Amino acid sequence: MSHKGSKITALAFCRAAFQNLNSQHIEDISDDEILCWLDDIRDRIGLAAIENQATNRDFATTLVGVVIGHNSALLAHVGDGAFVYRCAGEIDWHVASWPSQGEYASTTYFVTDEPSPKLVVTRITGCIEEAALFSDGLERLVLDYQTKTAFAPFFEQMFPPLQHSKLAGRDRPLSTQLRSFLDSPSVNDRTDDDKTLILARRGR
């Protein structure tokens, strides 16, 4: 039921972020508050587990939660997947938090881990112009594990269509093209895992 766990986690994270930003700036959100968000997520998963006669572990999911403001951002990261960004006026791509590998090969950490999940909070200063958030299935395609950096050619290839988009919010035609790319043989031949990719660019 990890698909249900990921949905609960995403919705609860967004709800908590919106509520907090109504009363404070991003840079004022403390690590303790983010831990409270995580506790709320885990409580919601616990209730769902009871309703489905399952265990919390059945809802195992990772978290790459990002809140981006005008001149600052924060990342709440549990497990694999990653967030890559580039600030205005820069040419380099940055990996905000490296994917966490578990104790054994091909394992990671989850929001549902007991007694508590391995949370990494990263704070970013600067105006993020372009950003990409992705799941573990794309890590080997878009990250250079030898240098622990983002594989710039991938992102340089992906963002030009978004730069020319005149739509605010989700661009459905581009999303359809992106899905076709992620389902293409050239990508599927290199990964058989989940391939979630979110691309975002600051509006003009």
Secondary structure, 3 states (H helix, E strand, C coil): CHHHHHHHHHHHHHHHHHHHHCCCCHHHCCHHHHHHHHHHHHHHHHHHHHHCCCCHHHHCCCEEEEEECCCEEEEEEECCCEEEEEECCCCCCEECCCCCCCCCCCCCCCCCCCCCCCEEEEEEECCEEEEEEECHHHHHHHEECCCCEECHHHHHHHCHHHHCCCCCCCCHHHHHHHHHHHCCHHHHCCCCCCCCEEEEECCC
